[in-house]
Amino acid sequence: MQAIEFNALITNGKMELPAFYKEGLEGKGVRVLLLCEDNALEPVDEEENRRKVARVKGILKERANPELIPLEKEAWGMAMREKHAIVN
């Protein structure tokens, strides 16, 4: 399961996903957890969100250790096999 977070306004009972997430979630089932703010939200600046995501991706890529990437891709499964003593 993957979690994403964004702010949105609900208008006429509908909430629109930021464009950044629309393509990746098209046709997928999702679980929605709404956390209502007491104050009204400002409209989401999608361009600013894209810039922030790109900046974070750039920082993470700079610090990535290519030797660990194959291990990281299987880390969750390996941890669960170890925790539950599952033998392949």
N, CA, C and O of each residue as an XYZ file, in Angstrom:
352
protein
N       0.853     -1.173      0.000
C       0.000      0.000      0.000
C       0.894      1.229      0.000
O       1.903      1.282      0.703
N       0.513      2.199     -0.786
C       1.261      3.455     -0.887
C       0.387      4.565     -0.347
O      -0.817      4.586     -0.602
N       0.968      5.478      0.388
C       0.224      6.618      0.922
C       0.698      7.890      0.240
O       1.893      8.075      0.006
N      -0.240      8.755     -0.073
C       0.097     10.079     -0.595
C      -0.654     11.098      0.246
O      -1.674     10.786      0.859
N      -0.147     12.293      0.267
C      -0.796     13.343      1.049
C      -0.859     14.614      0.217
O       0.110     14.991     -0.441
N      -1.999     15.258      0.255
C      -2.153     16.543     -0.410
C      -3.335     17.253      0.218
O      -4.174     16.618      0.858
N      -3.408     18.535      0.045
C      -4.538     19.326      0.524
C      -5.483     19.573     -0.635
O      -5.047     19.774     -1.769
N      -6.774     19.556     -0.354
C      -7.759     19.799     -1.398
C      -9.007     20.426     -0.784
O      -9.298     20.243      0.398
N      -9.720     21.151     -1.595
C     -11.008     21.700     -1.194
C     -12.108     20.787     -1.718
O     -12.010     20.263     -2.827
N     -13.142     20.600     -0.929
C     -14.299     19.839     -1.387
C     -15.341     20.854     -1.834
O     -15.753     21.719     -1.061
N     -15.760     20.740     -3.082
C     -16.733     21.659     -3.658
C     -17.875     20.840     -4.238
O     -17.658     19.929     -5.037
N     -19.079     21.171     -3.833
C     -20.269     20.433     -4.283
C     -20.121     18.937     -4.040
O     -20.541     18.125     -4.864
N     -19.527     18.575     -2.915
C     -19.389     17.170     -2.553
C     -18.310     16.429     -3.311
O     -18.217     15.205     -3.209
N     -17.495     17.136     -4.066
C     -16.455     16.478     -4.857
C     -15.085     17.044     -4.504
O     -14.929     18.231     -4.217
N     -14.104     16.153     -4.535
C     -12.725     16.546     -4.300
C     -11.917     16.139     -5.520
O     -12.036     15.008     -5.991
N     -11.107     17.034     -6.030
C     -10.317     16.730     -7.215
C      -8.887     16.403     -6.819
O      -8.268     17.113     -6.026
N      -8.372     15.311     -7.387
C      -6.980     14.956     -7.155
C      -6.073     15.942     -7.874
O      -6.405     16.411     -8.962
N      -4.931     16.259     -7.273
C      -3.967     17.073     -8.016
C      -3.558     16.335     -9.291
O      -3.466     15.107     -9.301
N      -3.317     17.078    -10.351
C      -2.980     16.486    -11.647
C      -1.781     15.560    -11.551
O      -1.689     14.579    -12.289
N      -0.866     15.864    -10.648
C       0.336     15.052    -10.477
C       0.003     13.588    -10.181
O       0.736     12.693    -10.600
N      -1.108     13.333     -9.455
C      -1.464     11.978     -9.046
C      -2.483     11.299     -9.964
O      -2.627     10.078     -9.920
N      -3.181     12.058    -10.780
C      -4.294     11.510    -11.556
C      -3.906     10.326    -12.415
O      -4.570      9.290    -12.368
N      -2.853     10.452    -13.197
C      -2.474      9.389    -14.131
C      -2.096      8.105    -13.400
O      -2.490      7.016    -13.817
N      -1.341      8.223    -12.322
C      -0.895      7.045    -11.594
C      -2.014      6.315    -10.871
O      -1.886      5.124    -10.588
N      -3.098      6.996    -10.568
C      -4.194      6.381     -9.827
C      -5.385      6.006    -10.715
O      -6.349      5.407    -10.237
N      -5.323      6.350    -11.986
C      -6.432      6.073    -12.904
C      -6.783      4.587    -12.890
O      -5.926      3.741    -13.144
N      -8.039      4.274    -12.595
C      -8.527      2.900    -12.631
C      -8.192      2.076    -11.396
O      -8.550      0.899    -11.337
N      -7.518      2.654    -10.410
C      -7.146      1.911     -9.208
C      -8.155      2.150     -8.101
O      -8.754      3.221     -8.010
N      -8.335      1.154     -7.270
C      -9.142      1.319     -6.074
C      -8.298      2.014     -5.014
O      -7.101      1.743     -4.909
N      -8.885      2.887     -4.242
C      -8.150      3.608     -3.204
C      -8.940      3.610     -1.906
O     -10.165      3.487     -1.909
N      -8.240      3.750     -0.819
C      -8.864      3.948      0.490
C      -8.649      5.417      0.823
O      -7.530      5.917      0.712
N      -9.690      6.104      1.223
C      -9.595      7.539      1.478
C      -9.813      7.794      2.955
O     -10.775      7.302      3.545
N      -8.923      8.558      3.545
C      -9.037      8.989      4.929
C      -9.059     10.507      4.908
O      -8.068     11.132      4.531
N     -10.160     11.105      5.301
C     -10.283     12.563      5.286
C      -9.992     13.113      6.672
O     -10.559     12.656      7.664
N      -9.124     14.076      6.731
C      -8.822     14.796      7.961
C      -9.263     16.233      7.732
O      -8.603     16.988      7.019
N     -10.370     16.601      8.334
C     -10.937     17.924      8.084
C     -10.198     18.988      8.878
O      -9.938     18.825     10.071
N      -9.867     20.066      8.209
C      -9.218     21.218      8.824
C     -10.301     22.162      9.317
O     -11.358     22.285      8.697
N     -10.038     22.818     10.418
C     -10.997     23.790     10.936
C     -11.020     25.055     10.089
O     -12.037     25.745     10.014
N      -9.900     25.352      9.458
C      -9.841     26.566      8.644
C      -9.970     26.197      7.167
O      -9.665     25.073      6.767
N     -10.416     27.140      6.380
C     -10.560     26.904      4.939
C      -9.183     26.790      4.307
O      -8.259     27.515      4.677
N      -9.051     25.900      3.376
C      -7.773     25.692      2.697
C      -7.624     26.647      1.526
O      -8.593     27.000      0.854
N      -6.408     27.046      1.309
C      -6.106     27.833      0.124
C      -6.078     26.880     -1.069
O      -5.761     25.704     -0.891
N      -6.392     27.335     -2.254
C      -6.281     26.471     -3.428
C      -4.854     25.927     -3.568
O      -3.880     26.624     -3.286
N      -4.754     24.692     -4.000
C      -3.465     24.035     -4.139
C      -2.755     24.565     -5.384
O      -3.338     24.609     -6.468
N      -1.511     24.962     -5.225
C      -0.686     25.413     -6.342
C       0.047     24.180     -6.878
O       1.087     23.792     -6.345
N      -0.494     23.569     -7.926
C       0.056     22.323     -8.448
C       1.461     22.499     -9.008
O       2.283     21.588     -8.902
N       1.747     23.633     -9.589
C       3.097     23.869    -10.122
C       4.113     23.899     -8.982
O       5.211     23.355     -9.109
N       3.750     24.528     -7.878
C       4.643     24.562     -6.711
C       4.839     23.153     -6.157
O       5.949     22.791     -5.768
N       3.769     22.355     -6.119
C       3.887     20.959     -5.670
C       4.850     20.185     -6.562
O       5.681     19.428     -6.059
N       4.752     20.363     -7.886
C       5.662     19.672     -8.814
C       7.107     20.067     -8.566
O       8.004     19.223     -8.587
N       7.328     21.354     -8.332
C       8.694     21.819     -8.065
C       9.243     21.207     -6.784
O      10.408     20.813     -6.729
N       8.401     21.127     -5.750
C       8.835     20.531     -4.482
C       9.169     19.055     -4.659
O      10.186     18.581     -4.154
N       8.313     18.329     -5.375
C       8.559     16.905     -5.610
C       9.843     16.716     -6.397
O      10.644     15.840     -6.071
N      10.049     17.524     -7.430
C      11.268     17.418     -8.234
C      12.498     17.718     -7.385
O      13.528     17.058     -7.531
N      12.401     18.695     -6.511
C      13.527     19.065     -5.646
C      13.856     17.910     -4.694
O      15.025     17.575     -4.502
N      12.826     17.304     -4.102
C      13.045     16.180     -3.185
C      13.627     14.988     -3.934
O      14.555     14.342     -3.447
N      13.084     14.690     -5.125
C      13.629     13.580     -5.912
C      15.094     13.812     -6.238
O      15.897     12.881     -6.199
N      15.445     15.058     -6.562
C      16.832     15.385     -6.871
C      17.742     15.174     -5.673
O      18.839     14.631     -5.804
N      17.288     15.602     -4.514
C      18.079     15.425     -3.290
C      18.249     13.946     -2.982
O      19.346     13.505     -2.639
N      17.169     13.174     -3.102
C      17.255     11.743     -2.820
C      18.165     11.038     -3.813
O      18.921     10.142     -3.436
N      18.097     11.439     -5.085
C      18.932     10.798     -6.094
C      20.407     11.062     -5.831
O      21.244     10.185     -6.041
N      20.729     12.271     -5.371
C      22.119     12.600     -5.054
C      22.676     11.701     -3.957
O      23.858     11.359     -3.976
N      21.844     11.320     -3.014
C      22.296     10.558     -1.860
C      22.083      9.052     -2.018
O      22.417      8.281     -1.119
N      21.540      8.639     -3.131
C      21.262      7.219     -3.352
C      22.555      6.418     -3.457
O      23.554      6.885     -4.004
N      22.510      5.206     -2.921
C      23.632      4.282     -3.029
C      23.223      3.200     -4.018
O      22.445      2.318     -3.654
N      23.718      3.230     -5.259
C      23.292      2.283     -6.285
C      23.483      0.820     -5.888
O      22.752     -0.049     -6.363
N      24.455      0.541     -5.027
C      24.702     -0.840     -4.610
C      23.568     -1.387     -3.740
O      23.362     -2.600     -3.683
N      22.832     -0.499     -3.064
C      21.765     -0.941     -2.170
C      20.403     -1.025     -2.846
O      19.477     -1.606     -2.279
N      20.257     -0.466     -4.029
C      18.948     -0.426     -4.687
C      18.336     -1.808     -4.849
O      17.157     -1.963     -4.529
N      19.058     -2.835     -5.328
C      18.434     -4.165     -5.439
C      17.967     -4.706     -4.090
O      16.935     -5.374     -4.023
N      18.705     -4.431     -3.018
C      18.299     -4.885     -1.687
C      17.067     -4.137     -1.195
O      16.192     -4.726     -0.559
N      16.997     -2.836     -1.489
C      15.867     -2.033     -1.046
C      14.574     -2.466     -1.720
O      13.506     -2.403     -1.111
N      14.660     -2.904     -2.968
C      13.456     -3.322     -3.683
C      12.824     -4.558     -3.049
O      11.610     -4.745     -3.135
N      13.628     -5.397     -2.420
C      13.121     -6.621     -1.805
C      13.098     -6.546     -0.284
O      12.806     -7.547      0.371
N      13.396     -5.392      0.291
C      13.548     -5.268      1.739
C      12.285     -5.665      2.501
O      12.371     -6.389      3.493
N      11.126     -5.209      2.057
C       9.886     -5.508      2.780
C       9.622     -7.013      2.780
O       9.330     -7.593      3.825
N       9.722     -7.634      1.627
C       9.484     -9.069      1.542
C      10.482     -9.854      2.373
O      10.109    -10.818      3.041
N      11.759     -9.451      2.340
C      12.777    -10.132      3.129
C      12.495     -9.992      4.617
O      12.641    -10.955      5.369
N      12.092     -8.804      5.047
C      11.778     -8.578      6.466
C      10.589     -9.425      6.903
O      10.600     -9.975      8.004
N       9.566     -9.540      6.064
C       8.397    -10.341      6.429
C       8.730    -11.836      6.460
O       8.256    -12.563      7.333
N       9.547    -12.291      5.502
C       9.953    -13.697      5.526
C      10.756    -13.997      6.788
O      10.571    -15.042      7.413
N      11.637    -13.088      7.157
C      12.440    -13.281      8.365
C      11.555    -13.231      9.612
O      11.680    -14.074     10.500
N      10.667    -12.249      9.675
C       9.808    -12.094     10.855
C       8.904    -13.300     11.049
O       8.712    -13.749     12.178
N       8.344    -13.832      9.966
C       7.376    -14.919     10.070
C       7.999    -16.285      9.756
O       7.291    -17.280      9.607
N       9.322    -16.315      9.660
C      10.064    -17.561      9.410
C       9.521    -18.303      8.204
O       9.285    -19.509      8.263
N       9.323    -17.584      7.114
C       8.823    -18.179      5.879
C      10.024    -18.635      5.057
O      10.962    -17.868      4.837
N       9.990    -19.872      4.609
C      11.072    -20.420      3.800
C      10.557    -20.568      2.377
O       9.475    -21.112      2.155
N      11.332    -20.083      1.416
C      10.937    -20.209      0.002
C      11.295    -21.553     -0.528
O      11.041    -21.842     -1.697
